[in-house]
Amino acid sequence: MTVSDPGQVPRLIGVALAYLPAVWLIIAVTVLVLGWVPRPAAALAWVVVAYCAVVTLFADSFDLPGWTQRASPFAHTPRVPLDDLAVTPLLVIALLAAALVAAGYAGLRRRDIGS
């Protein structure tokens, strides 16, 4: 809106959607934890969110090792529009998220809820 070019809106929506699989992976970790260890699930879910936020925002400032950055799904997300869109990492993250959701659902199914 500030550049008076409404044609940028669809492009920026596409850029934002590139981060969607990483968000799905965080949600999938929450589903997995909720399915298998429900008591600390909320705390563990927030730990994952906080970890990703701290690593994404402050990894260089804190001089964290490379493995800490690579543990965040946002490190594997292409930085569009600065870089070209790479579909392979997004598919891998999305497939990993689907597998974790399935595992979390299996954990929920093993519990005797509502019977």
SVG drawing of the C-alpha trace seen along z (x, -y; Angstrom):
<svg xmlns="http://www.w3.org/2000/svg" viewBox="-18 -5 47 53">
<polyline fill="none" stroke="black" stroke-width="0.4" points="0.0,0.0 2.8,-2.4 4.3,-1.9 0.9,-2.4 1.2,0.9 -1.7,3.2 -0.1,5.9 2.4,6.5 -0.3,8.0 -0.6,11.4 3.2,11.7 3.6,11.0 0.8,13.5 2.8,16.1 5.9,15.2 4.1,15.6 2.7,19.0 6.3,20.3 6.5,20.3 3.3,22.3 4.9,25.8 7.2,24.7 4.2,23.5 2.5,26.8 5.5,28.6 5.3,26.7 1.6,27.5 2.4,31.2 5.0,31.3 2.2,30.0 -0.2,32.7 2.5,35.4 3.2,34.2 -0.5,33.9 -1.1,37.5 1.7,39.2 2.5,37.0 -0.6,34.9 0.2,33.5 3.2,31.3 1.9,30.8 1.1,27.1 4.4,26.3 6.4,28.3 4.5,26.7 5.4,23.3 9.0,24.4 9.1,25.3 7.6,22.0 10.0,20.1 13.0,22.1 12.1,21.3 11.6,17.6 14.8,17.2 16.9,19.1 15.3,17.3 15.7,13.9 18.9,14.1 21.1,17.0 23.6,14.7 23.6,12.3 24.1,15.1 26.7,16.8 24.8,20.1 26.3,23.2 25.0,24.2 23.1,27.2 20.9,25.0 19.8,23.1 19.3,26.2 17.0,27.6 14.4,24.9 12.1,25.6 12.4,22.0 16.1,22.5 15.1,24.8 12.4,22.6 13.6,20.7 13.9,17.0 11.7,15.7 11.8,13.2 15.5,12.9 16.2,16.4 14.4,18.5 11.6,20.7 12.9,24.2 10.0,26.7 11.9,29.7 12.5,28.4 8.9,27.3 7.7,30.7 10.0,32.5 8.8,30.2 5.2,30.8 5.6,34.6 7.4,34.6 4.5,32.5 2.0,35.0 3.9,37.9 4.0,36.3 0.3,35.5 -0.4,39.1 1.8,40.3 0.1,37.8 -3.3,39.0 -2.2,42.6 -1.2,41.5 -4.7,40.0 -6.4,43.1 -4.6,45.3 -6.0,43.3 -9.4,44.2 -11.2,40.9 -15.0,40.8 -15.5,44.6"/>
</svg>
